Amino acid sequence: MTEGTDPVAADGDAVEPDGGRDRPQAHTVRLELADEPGQLLAALRPIADEGANLLSIFHERGHLTPRGRIPVEIDLECPPSRFEGVLDALRVEGINVVEADAEHYGEHLTVLLVGDLVGTDLSDTVTSIESSPAATVEDLSLSAPGGPDDEASARLRLATRSGEAEAALDLVRRLADEKGLHAVEPLTEGR
């Protein structure tokens, strides 16, 4: 091997100086899709064809972007050397790539809301949190043991951008105050 060249394995993949290969890393891609059958599949096919592994999909069918499209966030894993190929393949398919590898949600916390969740429209509360740039709702569990007319509790697992946990909590507190709900302070989690 001559000086200044990167070592290459027999299959053409780059070899790291310690003898390892170009190791897979997590990547996040945000897309906008037309609200038509088959669009999500059309976005996933190039990812698989380029050898990337799908980690998660967040498909917001109930929401539209200002351009009237459906926002989709895809977390995938592939070697860094293949990521540009994934993006190129998506664009060739006519998929609108809005962001690629921008900072994603790195902090997690769990909040409990208690009160008349049905009467105050829990769906609206979740939508308000989702529309915030600080957080997204990763998981929601609802418990209404007495039926829809009694108090209920909802456990919301939020993912927040690094350093934005307090802003997300402020939003949850404000929404709880507006709707007469009780917000139980969060349990924080690391990743």
N, C-alpha and C positions, 0 to 999 in steps of 0.2 A: 504494500500500500504506500502511495506517495504522500508526502506531507501536505496537509491542507485538504485532504479528501475525507469524506465521511465513510466509515466502514459500512458495507452492505452485505446482508446475508444472502445465501444462495437463492432465496425466493424473491429477492429484490427489496425486502423491507429494510429500513434503516436499523443499524445496530448501535445501541448506546455504548459509550466508552467502557462501561463496566461489563460489557458482554450481553446485556439485555436488549430486547427489541423495543421498538417504539411503543411504549406501554399505553393501554387505553386510559382515557380520562373522561370525566363527565363534561358534557356540553349542554347548553340550553339554547333552544331555537324558538323564537316566537313568530308565528305565521298568521296570516289572515286568509280564510278560506271562504269561497262562495257557499251560500246555503243551498247546496244541491247534492243529491245522492252521489256517493262515491268520491267526494272531495277529500275526506279524511284518508281514505284508502290510497288515493293518488298521492297524498303527502307522505304516507308511511312507506310506500313501495320504494322510492329512491333511497330512503334511509337504509332499508334492508339490503337493497342492491349494492350499496356502497360498503357493506360489511359493518355497519354500526349496529349496536345493540340498544333496543328501546328500553328505557328505564321507567318513564311515566309520561302520561298525556293528560293535560288539563284542557278540556274542550268546553268552551262557554257558549253552548248553543242558544241559551236564553238571552245573550247579550250580543249587540252588534257594535262594530267599530264605527267611527264617523263615516267611513266609506261604505257602510252597509254590509260588512263582512263579519264572519265569525272568528273571534280570536282563539288561537290554539297555542298552547305552550307545550313543547316536547323536550323532555330530558332524555339524552341519549349518551351512549358511551362508545368511544372509538379512539384509536390513536390520533394524536394531533395532526399527523401527516395526512390523515384521511378526511379530516373535518371539512376542509375547503372543497373536497370532492363531493361531500354530502350536500353542501350549500349549492354548488354548481348544478348538481343533479336535480335539486328541488326547483331551482330557477328554470332549468331546461323544461321541466314539467309544467311551467307556468304558475308555480306556487309563489305567492307573495311572501318573501322573507322580510319581516319587520325588524327583528333583532337577532343577533347571533352572538352567543357567549357574553352577553351583558351580565352585570352582576345579578345573581339570583338570590332568592331568599335563603339566608344562612342561619337565622335564629328562629327558635320555635318556643311557643308558650301555649299554655292551656288556660282558658277562661271559662268560668261557669256563670251562666245567666239564669236567674230564677224569677218567676212571675208569670203573668198572663202572656205567654209566648204566642199562643194562637191568636188571641185578640189583638195583639200589637204587631202581628205579621212578622214572624221569625224570618220568612223569606226576604222581606224588605231589609231587615237587620243584616242578614248575610250579604245581600246585594250591596248595601252601603259599605260594609267592610271590604268587599271585593273591589269596589270602585276606588278605594284608597290606593295610592302608590306605595304605601308603607307595608301592607299586609295582604295575605290571601288566606282563605279558610281551607285548610287541608282536610279536616275531618269534622263531622258534626254528629253528636249523639243526642237524641231527644228522649226524655223520660216524662210521661204524663200519666202517672198511675191512677189518678182520680178521674181521668177523662178530659175532654177538650175544654170544659168549663172551669176546671180547677187550675191551681198553680202547677206549672211544669218547670223542668230544668233542662237546659241545653249545655252540653260540654262542647266547646269550640276549640279545636286545635288550630292555632294560627302559625303561619310561617311569615316572618318579617325580614325585611332587608336588614343587613348589618347596621346596627346603630339606630334602627327605627322602631324597636320594641316599645319604647315609651310613647311614641306617636300613635302606634297601633292601640295601645292601652288607653290613651286619652280618647281616641275615637270610640272604643267600646264603652268607656265610662259615659261619654256624652250621649251615645245612643241609648244606653240603659237609663240615664236620667230622663231623657225625652220621652221614653216609653214606660216609665214607672217600674222598671225592672231592677233587680239587685244584681250587681256584678261582683262575683267573688274573685279577689285578686289572684293573679295567675301563678301557675307553677311554671318555672322556666326550664328549658331543656337545651342541651347542646347537641351538636351533631357530630 
